[in-house]
Amino acid sequence: MGVMIDGVYHTDDPGPDTTEGGEFKRAEAKIRDWVTTDGPFLPEAGRYHLYVAWNCPWAHRALITREVLGLQDAISVSYARPRRTDQGWVFDENGEYSDPEMGVSAIHQVYARQTPGYTGRCTMPVLWDRETRQIVSNESADVIRMLLAFGTGPDLYPEHLRDEIDRWNARIYPNLNNGVYRAGFARTQEAYDVAVAEVFETLDAIEDRLQDTPWLAGDQITEADIRLFPTLARFDVAYHSAFKCNLRRIIDYPALWAYARRIYALPGVAGTVRFEIYKNGYHSKSELRNPLGIVPAGPLIDWTT
Ligand SMILES: N[C@@H](CCC(=O)N[C@@H](CS)C(=O)NCC(=O)O)C(=O)O
């Protein structure tokens, strides 16, 4: 996977962003427009298209939000092949991993349409505007929030719970959603030790919280739950072994495991989950983490109970 400079894609892999202490830092998303009822990107059914990959947890948030808000007909989707190449995320000519929207063969071709020329990583997910023929946003946190502008489904960011939602998001993103990557991509023992401790402190805190309330922010499902779920779905099959987050598994936390299965059982959510793809993807060949690319057989976990 490469990087784009002034609208031109370069295949040299910049590698995960690492600071001097061997710590992984995720680059900030750069295309940050918004769909709002004030425009110019109006919430209109049939206007937007989502580019995703099954294995990407950030794309997964957007897919779940689309299901929970009932926007399947309003917003169309292209699924990239769930394995990155030196062309980044790529598409086939036909079939489930093709792009019905523009027929691109790689996501960088979508980024190449931005004016002025885009510089940065060509990440998933991408929210594309058919009308102005440009990307609205490549930041999943913004994308899930802006889908609320369509005014369908439950309010996932209700006024009276915003402080609570913000507090959980601010804790869960660095320490857990991205924390597992900080553990898995650490280049030093120290960086790993810090990251893995934060992962489990956060899971412990969530387990405590779920003793008192059914959902993170209180008595209704919110954006905070949707942002947490992709990490839970990948944890036992992938992060536990591939990223060495192995103090405990999600199934070892009674309240958290019941909560994870409750989200999985919501209409449309199971259809956004691909456990085999997570296992294969995170255990794919990597010089630093898994040089032989051997994929473990287990674990055997039943999410439908
Ligand atoms: N902040 C972004 C991060 C997205 C992201 O890092 N996506 C990964 C896949 S899981 C990606 O596409 N990486 C490609 C690259 O870094 O070149 C978001 O949440 O939307």
The ligand as an SDF file (V2000), in Angstrom:
LIG
                    3D

 20 19  0  0  0  0  0  0  0  0999 V2000
   -9.2620    7.9900   10.7340 N   0  0  0  0  0  0  0  0  0  0  0  0
   -9.6390    7.1290    9.6440 C   0  0  0  0  0  0  0  0  0  0  0  0
   -8.7360    5.9240    9.5970 C   0  0  0  0  0  0  0  0  0  0  0  0
   -9.0580    4.9930    8.4800 C   0  0  0  0  0  0  0  0  0  0  0  0
   -7.9580    3.9420    8.2290 C   0  0  0  0  0  0  0  0  0  0  0  0
   -6.8430    4.0440    8.7590 O   0  0  0  0  0  0  0  0  0  0  0  0
   -8.2710    2.9340    7.4080 N   0  0  0  0  0  0  0  0  0  0  0  0
   -7.3090    1.9130    7.0640 C   0  0  0  0  0  0  0  0  0  0  0  0
   -7.9340    0.5650    6.9310 C   0  0  0  0  0  0  0  0  0  0  0  0
   -8.4880   -0.1520    8.4080 S   0  0  0  0  0  0  0  0  0  0  0  0
   -6.7430    2.2010    5.6920 C   0  0  0  0  0  0  0  0  0  0  0  0
   -7.4900    2.3250    4.7440 O   0  0  0  0  0  0  0  0  0  0  0  0
   -5.4270    2.2880    5.5720 N   0  0  0  0  0  0  0  0  0  0  0  0
   -4.7790    2.4870    4.3100 C   0  0  0  0  0  0  0  0  0  0  0  0
   -3.5010    3.2650    4.4730 C   0  0  0  0  0  0  0  0  0  0  0  0
   -3.1550    3.6400    5.5970 O   0  0  0  0  0  0  0  0  0  0  0  0
   -2.8610    3.5050    3.4550 O   0  0  0  0  0  0  0  0  0  0  0  0
  -11.0940    6.7530    9.8410 C   0  0  0  0  0  0  0  0  0  0  0  0
  -11.4890    6.4010   10.9510 O   0  0  0  0  0  0  0  0  0  0  0  0
  -11.8450    6.8190    8.8700 O   0  0  0  0  0  0  0  0  0  0  0  0
  1  2  1  0
  2  3  1  0
  2 18  1  0
  3  4  1  0
  4  5  1  0
  5  6  2  0
  5  7  1  0
  7  8  1  0
  8  9  1  0
  8 11  1  0
  9 10  1  0
 11 12  2  0
 11 13  1  0
 13 14  1  0
 14 15  1  0
 15 16  2  0
 15 17  1  0
 18 19  2  0
 18 20  1  0
M  END
$$$$
